Amino acid sequence: MSLHTTKQPGQSGETASDKGLFETLFKRMAKGVICQNRAGKIITANPAAEKILGLSVEQIQQIIDHKEAEDIIHQDGSPFLPEQFPFYQVIQSGKTVQNTVMGFFHPEKKTRIWILVNAEPEFIGSESKPYQVFISFTDITDQINSEKELRFQTGLQYLLTKISKTYINLPLNQLDQAINSSLAELGEFIGADRFYIFDYNQKQNTFSNTHEWCAEGISQQIHLLQNLPIDDLKEWAERMNTGETLHVPDVSELPKESGLRTFLEQQEIKSMISVPIMENAVCSGFIGLDAVRNKHVFSEPEQMLLTVFAEMLVNVKSRSRTLELLQKSEAKYREIAENMSDMVWTTDMNLQPNFYSSSIIKIFGYRPAEFKKYPLPNSIRPKQFWRSISYSKASNKKLIRDRLATTTIGTSKVKLLKKTEPVSGFPRIYILITTMKGK
């Protein structure tokens, strides 16, 4: 509906009653309306326009005059260029522009709102260029957020399931690469500019950036963020140590004397959020997201993603430490076994040998790698050997179900064969089975 019309020859004039009706409707309608002349000057705007945008007419005019559109974005997050504004499109084409979705940062709500904009030209006589443009818009934030959250939740569930499977039985030497890949996948999914992980060194009382992903065109900071003293980031560290999330929607609104503001502005960060990595109620580091190109209010689903990923990293770290200790333990006992005069071997759960100590060459005349090529019964009389330990497989079911257990499960006198000649006598054979749940 057009609130203003240009008189044409032969048309009757507007009555005072009509004018009053239109003015009342203009002021009370929920849809925002702004009228601009062809130079972009705002002629009038209704109260709903100021309320929806959270800006006064003067502030709106300032954005138009200075073309400050960095906080006005498309749905894909890219900024609106001045020539993409509905007003300028109408002035250039002389045609109506409909259903343009625009995202504004609302200064009072401290969040982004979305409006659906229509722009309609007004002409004088037969002029081809409009002399003014009516801009009308509706707040569709709830609709956009609902659709976005539904897509986000569906995609997030799939992505987290995929990532969690990545770390199952992952070799330690592939862990860093897997974490960097996870940061990239999650960062791109959220649409962040930077995604990072910091470790906390309690002995040195410092933070260090261990992993970082940056979107295309965003500078890396990881090389500058090593061994940062906690005292330089007290505001940040206090939040992390108490297990609280730190969310800064607008860095420019932090106090000017704030050390946190100085630190973030040095990296050209406009908005950020970080979540602590808590192990047994103690902060061991934190993960975070940066918005560099545009201000961004991080939503609850985005915060939830960070929390879930932080918990996942706790489990990954715990498993990594356990595997590292097991590897050190295995190396230690392997060294002991290699230096024993007695022969030692290990078997899998099917009692197939998978390790022989180097002393095998003294006893059998075979090298370990050479001996592995032959089935065990080729070197040990099978009926005597397997009969002697068969009782143990049944009697040790509970033991095998334990998380970690070792035992000697049987002894037997059997006749062994050397590489060149039989061994005289009946040496005693000891078998040690070590089991781990799930292996």
N, C-alpha and C positions, 0 to 999 in steps of 0.2 A: 504494500500500500504506500502511495506517495503522500507525504504530509504537506509538501509544497508544490504548487503548480504555477506555471507561467501563463499569464493571461494571453489568450489568442483572440483575434478579431471576432466579434460576434458572440463571445462568451459572456455570461452574466458575472457580475462581481461577487466576491465572497462576503457574506453577511458577518456581522459582529458575532452572532451566535455560533456560526460555523467556525470562526477563528478561535473563539473561546473553547469550543469542543476539541478542536485539533490540538490546542496548546495543552489542555488537560491530559489528553491522551498521550501526547508527546512526553510529558513529564512523568506520567505514571506507568507507562508500558515497561515490561520486564526486559524487552530487547533493547540493546544499546544502539543508538543512532547518532551519527556524526555527519554534518554537512560541511563540505570543503569547496572553496572556489577553485578555479582552474590553476591557480598558483599554489594550491595546497594549504591556504590559510583556512583555519576552522572558523566557519561562520556561526555555527551553533552545535551544541551537543546536549543530549538529555542526561539526567542524573544516573540512569542505568548504565550509560557508557562509562562514566567515571567509576561507578561502583564495581562493575565487572572487571575493568582493567586495574583498579586500585590506583588510578592516576587522576590528577586534576586535568582540566582542559589545557592549562598552561604546560603541564608536563608532557601531555600528548603532543602538543604543538612543538615542543622542544625536540622530541624524538623525530617528528616529521621534518623539521627545519635542518637538523643536524644529521639526519639519516642514520641515527644510532640504532641499528637493528640487530646488534650482535646477540641480544638476548631474545630475539623473536625468531622462532625456528619452525621448520617443517616437521612433520611427524617422524621423518627419518633422522632428525637431529641436526640437519644442515641449516645454516642461517638463511633468513630471507634476505635476498639482495634488494636494494631500493626499487629496481625496475620490476620486481616480482610482486610488489604490493598491489592489492586490488585497485587502489586509487590511480596509480600510475598506469596500470593496464587499461583502465577505462579512458583516461585522458588520451592515451596513445591510439586506442582502437575505436573509441566512441561507442563501444558495445558493453552490454551488461556482463559482469563477472559474477559467477555464482559458486557457492559451496567451496570456498577456499578455507582450509583448516590452518590456523595459525596458533603457535604456542608462545605465551607471554610469561615472564617471571613476575608474579604478583608481589609487590614490595611489602604489603601488610600481611598476607598469608604465608609469606616465605616459601612459596611453592609455585610450581608452574601450572598455569591454567590454559585451557584450550578453547578457542572460539571458532565458530563457523561464520564466515563473512560473505556478505553479498554486497556488490557495489553497482549502483544504477546511475547512468548519466542523465543530466537535464540540459535541454537545448533551448536556445532563443531563436525563434523563427526557423530559418532554413540553414542556420550555421551548422557546419559539419563537426565542429569541435565543441564539446560540452562546456558550458560556462560554470557548472557546479556538479558535484558528485555526492550522492547520498550513500553513506556506508552504514549498513545495519549488520549487527552480529549478535549471536546467541552463545551463552556459556555451555559448552558440551564437555566440560572436564570430566564429569562423572561417567559419561558414556565412553569417552576415550580411555579413561583409566580402567574401567571394567573390562573393555575389550583387550587392553594391553595386559592386564593382570591375568586374564584367562589364557592368553597366548604365552605369557611369561611362565605361569605355573606348569603348563603342559610341556613347554620346552625345557624348563628347569628340571622337572622330574626325569625326563629322558637323559639330559646331559649329566646330572649327578649320578644316575645309575651307571651310565657309560664310564664316567671317570672313576667311580669306586671300584669297578671291575678291573680297571687298569692296574691298580695297586695290589691286586691279589697275586701273591707269589712272584712279584716283580723283583728281579735281581737288583742288588744294591747299586751296581755300576750303571743302572739305567734310571735310578730314582730322580736325579736332578733334571734329566731330560723330560721325564714324565711330568714333573711338577711344572716345568716351563710350558709344556704343551697344555696342561690343565689351565694355567693362567691365561693363555692365549684363547682357548675355547670359551672360558667363562667371561673374559674381558670383552670379546667380540659379541658374545650373546647379550651382555648387559648394555653394550654400547659405550663402555668406559674409554677414557683416554689412556689411563695407566693403571696397572694392577700389580701389586708388589707384596713381598713377604720380608719381614724383618725378624732377626733373631736377637734375643736379649742375653748378653753375657753378664751373668751375675757377679762373677769375680772381678771383672774390669768395670762393671757398672756402665756398659755401653750397649748401644743398638747398632746393628749392621744389616744393610740391605743384602739379602742372599739371593733373591730371585725377583725378576722384573719383566713385565710385558708392557710394551707401548704400542698404541695404535699408529697407523701410518701418519707420518708428519709430526709425531710427538717425540720430543727429545728424551733420551735415556738419562737417568740420574743415578743409577746404581753405583757407578764408579766414584761418585761424590759423596755417597752416603755410607761410609764405612767407619766403624768404631766411633760413632757419635756419642759424646758424653751425655748421660742422662740429665745432668744439670742444665744443659742447653735446651732440653725439651720437657721441662717439668710438667707443664700443663698436659702434654700428651702422655707422659709416663705415669702420672698419677691416675689418669683414667684407665690405662691399660692394666696397671697393677691391682686395681680394685675390680677388674673384670667388666668394666663399663665400655660401651660403644662411644666413640668420639665422632660426632657428625657436625660438619661445618658447611651449611648450605651456601654461605656467602662469605668468603675469606675477607673481603673488604669491610665487613661489618665487625670484625674482631677489633679490640682496642689497638690503637696505633702503637702503643708501647709493648704489645704482646710479642713475646719471643716466637710463639707459634705462628703468628701472622707473618713475621719477617721470614721465618723458615719456609713457609708455604709460598709466599710471594716470590722468593728467590727462584722457585721452580715454576713460576707462572701458573700456579694452581688457583682456580676460582672456587671450586667446591671439593670437599673430600669427606671420606668416611673410613674409619678403621675399627677393626674388631680384634680383641685380644685372643691369643692362643693360650688357653689355660690348661695346664697339666697338674692334676691334683690340687686345684685351687691356687696354683702359682703361675704367674705370667711367664711364659718362655719366649714370647715374641708377639707379633701382631701381623695381620694382613689388612690391606686397604685398597681403596679405589680413589683415583683422582679424576676430576673434570677440569680440563685445561682450556678447551676451546669455548665452552659455554658454562654458565652456572647450572647446577643440577641439584635438585632435592632428591636424595636417595630414598626410594620407597621402602615400605615394610618388606615386600618380597625380595628386594635387592639386599636389604640388611639380613634377611633370613638366609639368603644364599651364602653370604660371607660367614655367618655363624656356622652353618652346616659344613662349609669347606674348612673352616678353622678346626672343627671337631675331627674332620677327616684327616687333617694334617697331624693332629695329636696322635691318632692311631697309626699313621704312617711313620711318624717319628719313633713311636714306641716299638713298632715292628722292626724298624731299621736298627735301633739299638740292640734289640734281642738277636737279630741275625748277625750283627757285627760281633757280639759277644760269643755267639755260637761258632762263628768262623774262627775267632781267636782261640777258642777252646779246642776246636777240631784241629787247628794247626799245631797247638801245643801237644795234644795227645798223639797226633800223627808223627811229630818229631820224636816223641818218646818211643813209639812203636818202631820207627825206622832204625832206632839205635839199640833196640833189644836184640839179644842173641837168639831168643826164641822167635819162632815164626808167629805172626799175628795176621789174621784176616777177618774181614767183616762180610756179612751177607745181607741181602734184602729180605723182605718178609716171606719171599718164596724160597729162602735159603740158597739163593744164587749168589756166589761171591762177587763183591764189587771192589774189594781192596785187599792187597797182599803187601805185607812189609817186605823190605829189601832183603831180609835174612832168608827169604825163600830160596835165593840162589845158593846159599850154603847148605840148605837141607835137601832141596830137590834138584838143584842144578839148573833150575829155570829162572829167568828174569821175570819180575812181576808182569810186565806187559806181555811177555811171551806166554806165561802161565794162564793169563786171562782168556787166551784163545781156545783153551781146552775146557770142556765141561768138567766139573769137579769129579764126577764118578770115574773119569779116565785116570785120575791120579789116586783116588781112594776107592777101595773095594765097596761098591754101592750098597749091597744088601746089609753088610755089617754096620756101615756108617749110619745109614738112614734109619735102620731099625733101632739103633742105640739112642737116637735123639727124638724119635717120633713121639714118645710119651711127653716130651717137653712142650711140643706145640699145643697140645690139648690142655696141659696143666698151667700154661702161662697166658691164657686168654685175658684174664684180668690185668696182668702185668702189661700186656700190649696195649690195652685200652688206656693206660695211664698216660699222662702228658709226657713224661720223660722217665724212663726206667732202664736200668741195666742189671744184668744178672748172668751168671754162668749157668747154662741150662743143661749141660750134660757132658759126660766124659766117656770116652770109648777107646779101647785098644784095637787099632786097625792096622793093616799092613799097607805101607805106603810104597809108591813107585818113584824112583829117582829118574832123571832124564836118561841116564846111561845104564843104571843097574838097580835092582830092588834094594831097599833098605832093610838091613837085618834088625831083628828085635821088634818090639811092639811099643813104640813111643806113645805117650799120652797126648790126646788132642783136646784142647780147650776151645770152646766157641762162645763168643761174647755177642749177644744181640742187643742193640740199642734201638729203641723205637721212639717215635714222636707222633703225637696225635695228628691225623690227617696226612701223614707221610707214608 
